[in-house]
Amino acid sequence: MIISMTGYGRAHAEAADREVAVEIKSVNSKAKEVLVKASETFPFVEEHVRRYVAQHIARGRVFISIRFGEYTKKAPVGINEKLIKEYACSLGKTAKKLGLTYQCDLKDLLLLPGVLETPRDETAQELYARAIEKIASLALERLAHTQKKEGLFLEKLFLKELRYLERLLAKARACHQAYVVRYKAKLKKEISALIGSGQCNELFPRLQQEISSIARTMDVAEECDRLQAHIAAYRRTTKEFPCGKKLDFIIQEMHREVNTLSQKASLDLSTIAVEMKSSVERMREQVQNVQ
């Protein structure tokens, strides 16, 4: 099943008397990476959401944004007096060291990180994290919807390219067979000319060696058979999930066979080999976006 790595999902709802919005954006990447950023410092929430989303992503770089709105109800707020003292002491020492004038203003100190705090025990934190997880789950569903939609587009593109490759492959086999027939006729004519000149016995060993070498070089049946097998494997793999890494590997093998084919190709066949390369390259570019 083709699922794209790129997508976007957003959801918002109330959690613990606050409006919370979760946005999830994913882009393509060789590995799996989940990054979380919240508008306020809630490490327990960030880690909880990161683990949850990571379980539902096979591959790609995922960016999660958590935005906290205003409290819908009054929440008990505490003041970390110990931290205020540490801030005031540290700022006073720094001002003295730098020769600056410093006046301790409580209003400014209250704006520093961690001074104002909403008391939460571990149970409350866990419940809060789970409430936000539900919002993230909805955003994840919407992300998955866009990824599946993009995946259907990619699947159609791959199937179109595979059918095109198969037509080119059939054309390549026919072209090569016609070339072999022409080459045999030409070779037979040259051998007849050698026999007529009386030089056949003298040149026969060398002629055998040349014919054997040319036959090995010209034979593209193995490359065509392997390419056909890779096309079939690609079709089967598109039904799996996740399949991105496996498809990428098959594409590499297809590219290798087409390269070998082009090296052995006659002039007529080389044009078809170039078209094959273009088709494989188009799939290589798109497969980088598959989970």
C-alpha positions as CSV (number, residue, x, y, z in Angstrom):
1,M,0.0,0.0,0.0
2,I,1.5,3.3,-1.1
3,I,1.4,5.9,1.7
4,S,3.2,9.2,1.1
5,M,5.5,10.7,3.6
6,T,4.3,14.3,3.0
7,G,1.1,15.5,4.5
8,Y,-0.5,17.9,7.0
9,G,-3.1,17.6,9.8
10,R,-4.5,20.0,12.4
11,A,-6.9,19.6,15.3
12,H,-7.9,21.7,18.3
13,A,-10.0,21.1,21.4
14,E,-10.1,21.9,25.1
15,A,-7.8,20.1,27.5
16,A,-7.6,20.8,31.2
17,D,-9.5,24.1,30.9
18,R,-7.3,25.3,28.1
19,E,-7.7,25.6,24.3
20,V,-5.0,23.4,22.7
21,A,-4.2,23.2,19.0
22,V,-1.9,20.5,17.5
23,E,-0.5,20.7,14.0
24,I,1.4,17.9,12.4
25,K,3.4,18.3,9.2
26,S,5.5,15.5,7.6
27,V,8.1,15.6,4.8
28,N,10.2,12.9,3.2
29,S,13.3,11.5,4.9
30,K,15.3,8.3,4.7
31,A,14.8,7.7,8.4
32,K,12.1,8.3,11.0
33,E,12.4,11.5,13.0
34,V,9.7,13.2,15.1
35,L,10.2,16.7,16.4
36,V,7.9,18.4,18.9
37,K,7.7,22.1,19.7
38,A,5.3,23.6,22.2
39,S,4.4,27.2,22.8
40,E,5.0,26.7,26.5
41,T,7.5,24.5,28.4
42,F,5.7,21.2,29.1
43,P,8.4,18.5,28.7
44,F,6.2,15.7,29.9
45,V,3.6,16.6,27.2
46,E,6.1,17.0,24.4
47,E,7.7,13.6,25.1
48,H,4.3,11.9,25.5
49,V,3.1,13.2,22.2
50,R,6.4,12.5,20.4
51,R,6.3,8.8,21.5
52,Y,2.6,8.5,20.5
53,V,3.1,9.9,17.0
54,A,6.3,7.9,16.4
55,Q,4.3,4.7,16.8
56,H,2.1,5.6,13.9
57,I,4.8,6.7,11.4
58,A,6.9,4.3,9.4
59,R,9.3,6.8,7.8
60,G,9.8,10.5,7.3
61,R,10.5,13.7,9.3
62,V,7.5,14.8,11.3
63,F,7.1,18.3,12.8
64,I,4.6,18.7,15.6
65,S,3.5,22.0,16.9
66,I,1.5,22.3,20.2
67,R,-0.1,25.7,20.9
68,F,-1.7,26.5,24.3
69,G,-4.4,29.1,24.4
70,E,-5.8,31.0,27.4
71,Y,-7.4,29.2,30.4
72,T,-11.2,28.9,30.0
73,K,-11.4,28.8,33.8
74,K,-9.2,30.4,36.5
75,A,-6.3,28.1,37.3
76,P,-4.4,28.2,40.5
77,V,-1.0,29.9,39.9
78,G,2.0,29.5,42.2
79,I,5.1,31.6,42.5
80,N,8.5,29.8,42.8
81,E,10.1,32.0,45.4
82,K,13.3,30.0,45.5
83,L,13.8,30.5,41.8
84,I,13.1,34.3,42.1
85,K,15.8,34.6,44.7
86,E,18.3,32.7,42.5
87,Y,17.4,34.9,39.5
88,A,17.8,38.1,41.6
89,C,21.1,37.0,43.1
90,S,22.5,35.9,39.7
91,L,21.5,39.2,38.0
92,G,22.9,41.3,40.9
93,K,26.3,39.5,40.7
94,T,26.4,39.9,36.9
95,A,25.5,43.6,37.1
96,K,28.3,44.2,39.7
97,K,30.8,42.2,37.6
98,L,30.0,44.3,34.5
99,G,29.8,47.6,36.4
100,L,26.2,48.1,35.6
101,T,23.4,49.6,37.7
102,Y,20.8,47.0,38.7
103,Q,17.5,47.5,40.4
104,C,15.5,44.4,41.3
105,D,12.0,44.7,39.9
106,L,9.5,42.0,40.9
107,K,7.4,42.5,37.8
108,D,10.3,41.8,35.6
109,L,11.3,38.7,37.6
110,L,7.8,37.3,37.3
111,L,8.3,37.2,33.5
112,L,11.3,34.9,33.7
113,P,10.9,31.2,32.8
114,G,9.6,28.9,35.5
115,V,8.7,31.6,38.1
116,L,5.0,31.4,37.6
117,E,3.8,27.8,37.7
118,T,0.5,25.9,37.8
119,P,0.8,23.2,40.4
120,R,0.5,19.7,38.8
121,D,1.2,16.4,40.5
122,E,2.3,13.4,38.4
123,T,-1.3,12.1,38.0
124,A,-2.5,15.5,36.8
125,Q,0.4,15.7,34.3
126,E,-0.4,12.2,32.9
127,L,-4.1,13.1,32.5
128,Y,-3.1,16.4,30.8
129,A,-0.8,14.6,28.5
130,R,-3.5,12.0,27.6
131,A,-6.0,14.8,26.9
132,I,-3.5,16.4,24.4
133,E,-2.8,13.0,23.0
134,K,-6.4,12.7,21.9
135,I,-6.1,16.0,20.1
136,A,-2.9,14.8,18.5
137,S,-4.6,11.6,17.5
138,L,-7.2,13.6,15.5
139,A,-4.5,15.7,13.8
140,L,-2.7,12.4,13.0
141,E,-5.9,11.0,11.3
142,R,-6.1,14.1,9.2
143,L,-2.4,13.8,8.3
144,A,-2.9,10.2,7.4
145,H,-5.8,11.2,5.1
146,T,-3.6,13.6,3.1
147,Q,-0.8,11.0,3.0
148,K,-3.2,8.3,1.6
149,K,-4.5,10.7,-1.0
150,E,-1.0,11.5,-2.1
151,G,-0.2,7.8,-2.0
152,L,-3.0,7.0,-4.4
153,F,-1.5,9.5,-6.9
154,L,1.9,7.9,-6.5
155,E,0.5,4.4,-7.0
156,K,-1.1,5.5,-10.3
157,L,2.1,7.1,-11.4
158,F,4.1,4.0,-10.6
159,L,1.7,1.6,-12.4
160,K,1.7,3.9,-15.5
161,E,5.5,3.8,-15.6
162,L,5.6,0.0,-15.0
163,R,3.3,-0.5,-18.0
164,Y,5.4,1.8,-20.1
165,L,8.6,-0.1,-19.1
166,E,7.0,-3.4,-20.1
167,R,6.1,-2.0,-23.5
168,L,9.7,-0.8,-23.9
169,L,11.0,-4.2,-22.8
170,A,8.9,-6.0,-25.4
171,K,10.1,-3.5,-28.0
172,A,13.7,-4.1,-26.9
173,R,13.4,-7.9,-27.2
174,A,11.9,-7.6,-30.7
175,C,14.5,-5.0,-31.8
176,H,17.4,-7.1,-30.5
177,Q,16.1,-10.3,-32.2
178,A,15.9,-8.4,-35.5
179,Y,19.4,-7.1,-35.0
180,V,20.7,-10.6,-34.3
181,V,19.1,-11.9,-37.5
182,R,20.7,-9.1,-39.6
183,Y,24.0,-9.6,-37.9
184,K,23.9,-13.4,-38.6
185,A,23.2,-12.8,-42.2
186,K,26.1,-10.3,-42.4
187,L,28.5,-12.7,-40.6
188,K,27.4,-15.6,-42.9
189,K,28.2,-13.4,-45.9
190,E,31.6,-12.5,-44.6
191,I,32.5,-16.2,-43.8
192,S,31.4,-17.2,-47.3
193,A,33.7,-14.5,-48.7
194,L,36.6,-15.9,-46.5
195,I,36.0,-19.5,-47.7
196,G,36.0,-18.2,-51.3
197,S,39.3,-16.5,-50.8
198,G,40.9,-19.6,-49.3
199,Q,41.9,-17.9,-46.0
200,C,39.2,-19.7,-43.9
201,N,41.6,-22.3,-42.4
202,E,44.1,-19.7,-41.5
203,L,41.7,-17.3,-39.9
204,F,39.2,-19.9,-38.5
205,P,40.5,-20.0,-34.8
206,R,40.5,-16.2,-34.6
207,L,37.1,-16.1,-36.2
208,Q,35.7,-18.5,-33.6
209,Q,37.1,-16.4,-30.8
210,E,35.6,-13.2,-32.3
211,I,32.2,-14.8,-32.8
212,S,32.2,-16.2,-29.2
213,S,33.1,-12.7,-27.8
214,I,30.5,-10.9,-29.8
215,A,27.8,-13.4,-28.8
216,R,28.5,-12.9,-25.1
217,T,28.5,-9.1,-25.6
218,M,25.3,-9.0,-27.7
219,D,23.2,-11.3,-25.5
220,V,20.8,-9.2,-23.6
221,A,18.2,-11.9,-22.7
222,E,19.4,-12.1,-19.1
223,E,19.1,-8.4,-18.5
224,C,15.6,-8.3,-20.1
225,D,14.5,-11.3,-17.9
226,R,15.9,-9.7,-14.8
227,L,14.2,-6.4,-15.6
228,Q,10.9,-8.2,-16.1
229,A,11.3,-9.9,-12.7
230,H,12.0,-6.6,-11.0
231,I,8.9,-5.0,-12.6
232,A,6.8,-7.9,-11.2
233,A,8.5,-7.5,-7.8
234,Y,7.8,-3.8,-7.8
235,R,4.1,-4.4,-8.5
236,R,3.9,-6.9,-5.6
237,T,5.7,-4.6,-3.2
238,T,3.3,-1.7,-3.8
239,K,0.7,-3.8,-2.0
240,E,2.8,-4.0,1.2
241,F,3.2,-1.4,4.0
242,P,5.7,0.0,4.7
243,C,7.3,-0.5,1.3
244,G,9.3,2.7,0.6
245,K,12.8,1.2,1.4
246,K,12.1,-2.0,-0.5
247,L,10.8,-0.1,-3.6
248,D,13.9,2.0,-3.4
249,F,16.1,-1.1,-3.5
250,I,14.2,-2.6,-6.4
251,I,14.6,0.7,-8.3
252,Q,18.4,0.5,-7.9
253,E,18.3,-3.1,-9.3
254,M,16.2,-1.9,-12.3
255,H,18.6,0.9,-12.9
256,R,21.5,-1.5,-12.9
257,E,19.9,-3.8,-15.4
258,V,19.0,-1.0,-17.8
259,N,22.6,0.4,-17.6
260,T,24.0,-3.0,-18.5
261,L,21.4,-3.3,-21.3
262,S,22.4,0.1,-22.7
263,Q,26.1,-0.9,-22.7
264,K,25.4,-4.1,-24.8
265,A,22.8,-2.4,-27.0
266,S,22.9,-1.9,-30.7
267,L,22.2,1.5,-32.1
268,D,18.5,0.9,-32.4
269,L,18.3,-0.7,-29.0
270,S,20.3,2.1,-27.3
271,T,17.4,4.6,-28.0
272,I,15.0,2.3,-26.2
273,A,17.5,1.9,-23.3
274,V,17.6,5.7,-22.9
275,E,13.8,5.8,-22.6
276,M,14.0,3.0,-20.0
277,K,16.5,5.0,-18.0
278,S,14.2,8.0,-18.1
279,S,11.2,6.0,-16.9
280,V,13.2,4.4,-14.0
281,E,14.6,7.8,-13.0
282,R,11.1,9.2,-12.8
283,M,10.1,6.4,-10.4
284,R,13.3,6.9,-8.4
285,E,12.5,10.5,-7.8
286,Q,8.9,9.7,-6.6
287,V,9.8,6.6,-4.5
288,Q,11.8,8.9,-2.2
289,N,8.4,10.1,-0.9
290,V,7.0,6.7,0.0
291,Q,6.8,5.4,3.6
